[in-house]
């Protein structure tokens, strides 16, 4: 329940930023990007020393048909930039990829990181991170239902989150859970908000910059 209300609060902040920054004239899309991070202080005392990333970007969808189609266009940037930051924090030998297949897609850009599947023994890690994306075009409040995802050796479903958007926007969410406590609530949330433009090169560079910024402004992760 706590996690549910946190997400409602976090997405509301994103919405407030969206509405207050809506351009009246010519503004570069990059100028509208924002990166917000929230964390539970007690979960990082001490900080984790190892992590596993779920190698998939789930699209969080509403029930009103106003989601924008997403076909994994920036999966590579989201996943590999997150992976690079985890390796920088904990070292390649202390970072793992949880993949639905033995050949992860997109291809991890760090061959030193161990890939595991549900058929492999679970490694001893202290943190798990799950990425997702929200693409909306509705001007009304709506319930966004995340899918049930295979967690780290168990199945779980996120609670629904409430979001409001006044125009088409892409928001990347990163959720890191402290697995040492055995809890399922996120210990660290990053909300990386930016418009999806028609330029794939622009989307790529802005996504990488946003993910890097989320980690840079979270020194307590190490």
QUIFENJO-V331118 format. One record per helix or strand. SS is the DSSP state (hx for helix, st for strand). FROM is the first residue (numbers start at 1). LEN is the number of residues. If there is no record, write none. Layout:
# QUIFENJO-V331118
SS|FROM|LEN, SS|FROM|LEN
This chain:
# QUIFENJO-V331118
hx|2|19, hx|29|4, st|34|6, hx|41|4, st|51|12, st|67|1, hx|75|16, hx|92|3, st|95|4, st|114|3, st|127|10, st|142|4, st|148|3, st|155|3, st|161|3, st|169|10, hx|179|3, st|188|7, hx|200|17, hx|219|3
